[in-house]
Every structure is written in C-alpha cells, then in structure tokens.
Amino acid sequence: MSLNMVVLQGNLCADPELRKTSKDMSVTNFRIATNEYRGGEEKAEFHKVVCWDKTADNVNSYCTKGKNVTVVGRLQTRSYDDNDGNTRYVTEVNANRVIFGSNGSGSVIEHGSSADVKTEEEALIDFPDI
C-alpha cells in the first residue's frame, strides 16, 4: 500500500496565476506560506500549488494575496527544459481540494466534483480517498 497525500494550511504569497492549456483547460498556480514555531522563533516555509479545471477557475476568482487557505492534494515532481536547454525539476502540491478560510465558515472547491462549492464542514466529512 502507498499513500501520497498532503494537507497544508497557510496564506497565499501572491495572487494566483490562471492560464489555459492548449485544450482550453484552466490551470492555476499559487504559492502558500506556512509557519512553524520552534524555540520561540517563527520560520516560514513556501509551497508551490497547482490546481486544474473548475478548482483553478474558482481559486483564481476567490483567492488573493494574503488569503488563508487549506490545500488537500498530493505531492508531484515534474521536470521541464528551460530556455537554455537545462532540465529543471519542480516539486509541487497538485491540489484537488482548496478550502477558503480556516475559521469554520470557509468554502471548499473540489476538483471533479459535481457540486463545486461546499461548506468546510461538508468537505471535512467527505474524504473517501483517505
């Protein structure tokens, strides 16, 4: 058995960037910052996140820099060739759920769902893939 699941809660570092694939599918990239407190000091970690389709559209519409989100997805490493022909590797979270806000009144955007927006409580109950 194997499991690849990531849950992160943090704040957007910048506004999300929406683009379209050649087949007109939406893809949104954004970064979130999470904080860790150790020995009275705060340390920030920065995470790249990608989401697709309706999730991408909704994140782009409702999230802005500084917004608190919870992201549920899986880690993914991919490679690409830069302009100089060098192979670059990127590790990012491929999100299938994004919960806007963490105060119990947030909305959830879930990839591939027939009901795109759920309350946070509904989403936390609906984890069939765990």
N, C-alpha and C positions, 0 to 999 in steps of 0.2 A: 504494500500500500504506500502511496505517496500523497503529499498534500502541499499545494503551493497556494497559500492564502495570506494576504496582507490586510491589516486594518490600521489605518493611520488617522489621527485627528490633529489638525493644525490649521494654520491660517495661510491663505493664498499670498504668495510673494509678489505677484503681479497679476494683471488682468489675464484671463485665459486667451489663448490664440486659436481661433477657429479657422480651419481650411477645409477644402474639399478634395477627395481623391479623384482620379481620372474617371471613376464610375459614379461620381457625384455623391459619395458617402461622406458625411461630416466626420471630422476628427478634430478633437480639441486637446491641446497640450497646456498644462499648467504646472506650477511648482508650489508645494506647500512646505512650510517650516513647522517642525515640531521642536519642543523644548524638553530638555532633561535637566533636572536639578541634582547636582552632586556636590557635596561638601559646601553647601551654601552658595555655589556658583551655578549660573544658568548657561547651558550650552545648546546651541541651535543646530539642528540637522535639516538639510534641504533635500526634498524628494521630488523627482520628476514623475508626473502622472499623465497618462493618455487615456482618453475615452472616445467612444465611437457612436455614430448614428444619433438617435434621439437624445441619449445621455449627453453627447457632445454639444448638441444644439442647446439643451437646457442649461448645462453648466455655463456655456458662453452667454446665455441670456440672463441668468440669475446670479452669477458669481462675479465678484470684482476683487481687486486687491484688498487684502485685509480680512476678507470674509472667512469665517470659521467653517470648516467642512470636515466630515468624516468620510474617508475613502475606503471602500472594500473592493479588493481585486486580487490580482496575482502578480508576482514578480516576473519580469520578462527582460531578457537581454537580447539585443539585436545589434547588427553591425551595418555599417554603410561606408562608402568611399567618399572622402571629402574632395574638394576641388583640386587638391594636389595629388590625388590618387592614393592617399594613405587610408588604410582601413581603420575606422573608429568604432568603438563599442560603447553602447549606451545601455544602462540598466534602469528600468522604469517600472512603475506600477501601472498595469493595464486594468483600469477601474471598470467594474460592472455595476457598482452602486456608489452614489455620491449623496451624502446626507448634508443638507444645507443647515448650518447652525447646530449647536450642541446643547441647546437649552431645553430640549424636550418638546419644542414646538416647531422643529425643523421639518423640511420636506425632503423626500428621497426621490432621486432619479435613478432608475434601474434599467440597464441595457437589456433590450429584448423583451421588456415587459409590455403586456397589453395595457396596463394602467401605469403610465409613466411616472405619475407623481403619487407618492404615498406619504402618510404621516410617518414620523420617526418610529412611533410605537409599532405600526404595521410592519415596517421594514425590519425591525429588530426581531420580530416573531418569525419572519419569512426568510429563514436561512436554510433551505433544503440541501444546499451543497456542502454543508459542514459535516 
